[in-house]
Structures are given as C-alpha cells and as structure tokens.
Amino acid sequence: TLAKLRLVQSYRMMNDLKTAKAKLDGFYPCCTSCCNKAFATENFRILFLDRQYDTCLRFLSGNKALDETTIAGFKAAALLMQHNWKEACKLTKDFTSANPPNIRMAQLREIAEKGESIRYKDPYLAATFSGIIPGSGKLYAGQWKDGLYSFLVVSALSYITYRSFEKSSTNPYGFIFGTMAFSFHTANIFGSFKSAVRQNRMKNQNTVREVDKLIFEE
C-alpha cells in the first residue's frame, strides 16, 4: 500500500497529474468510499493542482475516508481558489465556532476575510472614464504611468489634427493624425477595460497565494 501511495505521489510531484490520477484510479476505482485517508488526500491534491475545484467539492461531499476537520479545510481551500469569499468565510467561521482551535482553519478564515474585503475595479467604469478623458481609466485601474502616457499621446495627436484642419479642411495630415488619434483612443478605452480586469485578477491571486502551502503541508 505504501509503495502504491509513493508511486502516485511521485507522479504528482513531477506534475504529471494525468498519470498520477490514472494510477490512483487503477488502485482504487471508488476512491470516494473505498480508499484510506492517505489516498483520499492524494486524490484531492491531484484534482486541486489540476484546478478542478468543482470536482474537488463533489469528491469531498461524498467522502468517507477523511475526517471532518480535513474535509472542512479542503472545502474552504477549493472555495477560496474559486474566489468564493462569502461561502469560504461562512464555512470557516461555522467550523471555528463549533470546534476546538485549529491553526490551518484560522489561516484559511483569515484569507477568506481578506478576500471579502477586496475592492474590485469596475472594467466598464474604467472604459467609460477613458472614453471621457483619455488615460483616466488606467489611472482608475492603478496604472498611472500608462494613463499619463495615453493622455499625452491622444492629446498631442488631437492637437496636431486640429492644427492641420485649421490650416485647410482638406489637409491630408489632418486625416492621417485624426485616424491615429481615434485608433489610439479606441485602443486606450479597450486597454482600460483590460487593465481593470487584470488588476482584479491580480488581487485574487495575491489573496490565495498561501492556500497551496496550507493544503500541501504535511
């Protein structure tokens, strides 16, 4: 049994998750009910590394090998990785209030509470800001250098376009620089939207950075 476990763990540690899962399923086709705690833990870890968080939760809901504390910790971790802060926070709070102190659950609860306090940027609001004032959407998303650059470029191109048409309504430079100003401004609006999305993603990733460590520590 120990040799089988070490074989599965070796494939998992080499990040060959497909082979690790195949080996485990070959040893225990009904891992939810027929394997011991060590293999059930390994099955969860493989699914967790493979980012199959919904499958993780389904596996835990019917598992008979893992104790209540382990299941609660694993469920909280899967919810956190899905950025489901509210559910993770409720789970960890309920468990903490009904059970003796547990360091891992306390740490998971702290991460969940931190996630609930995140202030997300609205991508559509960022795009709207940049539509009104070039670069302001990127300033809103926390990228002030890009925002300032966008403002200066769009403003400069717009001014050159204005000066060109002021001299002559058919001035070709007016059309050239006007097209450039419009294209850059449009790209800036879309870029502001993406900047807000990226900023939100980074906040999520930074919040759950410690979850892996808690799940894979022995």
N, C-alpha and C positions, 0 to 999 in steps of 0.2 A: 504493500500500500504506500509506504514511504517513497519507494522508487518511482511509482506512478505519479505521486504528487510532485516530486522533484523534477520529473520529466516535463510535466505541464508548466511548472514554474519556470523552467529553463527557457521554454519557447516563449512564455510571456515576457520574461526579462530581456529576450532578444528582440522583443516587439513583433514576433511572428504570431500575431493573435489568432489568425485563421487556423494555423496548425495546433496551437495551444487549445483552442475550443474544440477542434476535431478530436484530439487525443482525449480530452476530458469527457466529451460526449460518448466516445468509444468505451471508456471505462465505466461511466455512469450515464446511461441514456436518459434516466429520470432523475437528474441531479437535484431537482426541486424537493424530492421526497426520499430518495434512497441513498444519497451520499452523506458523508460525515461533514463536520463543521469546516475542516480544512479545505475540502474540495468545494464546498458551497461558497466559502470565502474566495477561493481562486476563481470560481465561475463568475462571481460578481465583479472581481477585479478585471477580468478579461473583458467583460461587457462594458465596464466603466471606462477602460482605456480605449475601447473601440467607439466610445461616445454613444453607446446605445442606452441612453438613460431611461427611456420608457420601458425597454426590455428589462433593465435593472429593477425598476419598480415592480413590474409584473412578477419577476423572479422572487423578489423579497416577499411579496404579498402571499405567496403560497408555500414559502419555505418552512421546513420543519426541523432543519439541522442547526440553524443559527439561533442564538439566544435573543431575548427581547432587546437588550442593550445594543448588540451588534446590528440588528435589523434597523433599529431607530437611527443609529449613526449612519448606516449605509443609505437609508432613505433620505435623510437630511442632506447627505453629500450629493446624491443624484438630483434632488430638487435644487440645490444651490448651483450645480453645473448647468441647470436649465434656466437659471436666474429667476426661479420661482421663489422670491424672497419671502413673500407673505406666508406661503404654505410651510416653507422651511422654518421660519420663525415660530409659527404656531406649534409645529411638531417638536422643536427643541424646547420650547417653553413648557409645553404639556409634560414632556418627559422629565425635565429638570424638576418641576414642581411635584411630580409623583414618585420620584426615585431618589436614591442616595446620590450625593455629588459625584459627577463623572467629568474628568478633565476634558476628554475628547468632545463630549456633548456641549460642554461650556464653551469650548473654542468654536464649534460649529454654530452655536447660538450667536456668538459674537459676530461671526461672519455674516449670518443671516440678518442681524440687526444693522450691520454696516451696509448691506445691500439695500435694505428698506429705506435707508437714509440718503441713497444716491439721488442726486438731482440731474435728471436727464435733459439733454438739449433737444428741442423740437426741430427736426430736419426741415419741416415745411416753413417754420418761422425763420429759420436761418436763410432759406432760399428767398423768402419774402423780403427780409432785411437787405439782402444783396441786390434784389431787384429794385429796391428804392434807392439805396446808397451802395454803390459798388464796394465790395470787400467787407461791409459791416456784418454780413452773415458769418464770415470766417472769424471775425473778431468775437462774435457771439459764441462761436464754437471753440474758442480758446486759441485760435491760431492768428495771433495779431500780426506777425510778420507777413504771412500770406495775405491777410486782409489789407494791410497797408500797401503791399505791392500791387494788389488788384486795384485798389482805389487810384493809385498814382498812374498805372498803365491806362485804365479806362478813361480817367480824366484827361490824360495827355492826348490820347487818340481822339477823344471827343473834341478837345480844343483845336487840334490840328484840322479836324474835319470841318469845324465851324469856320475857322480862318480861311480854309480852302474855298468853301462855298461863298464866303463873304466877298471874295475877290471875283468869283464867277460861279453862277449856278450850274455851269456845265464843266467845271474844273474836274478833270479825271482824278486828281489826288483826293478830292473830296469823297468820291465814290470808293476809292481804294481804302483810305483811312477810316471812312464810315463803316465799311464792311468789316474791317479789322476790329473796330471798336465794338460793333454789335456782336461779332463772333466771340470776342474775348469776354464781353459782359455776360453773354449767354452761358459760356463755359464757367464763368465765375459763379453764376447762380446755381448751376448744377454741382459745381465743386463745393459750394457752401452746404448744400444738402448732404453730400457725401461726407464732408468734414464732421457734421453733427452726428451722423450715423457712426462714423469711425470713433468719435470721441465717446459715444455711449458704449460702444463695444469694448473700448479700452478700459472704461470704468468697470464694466462687468468682469473682464478678465483679471484686472488687478484685485478685485474683491475676492475672487475664488482662487487666487494663486496658491493659498495654503491648503486647499481642500485635498489635493492629491497626497500631500505629505501626511495628512491625518488618516487617510484611507489606507495607505501602503506601509505605514509604520507598524512594526510587529509589536 
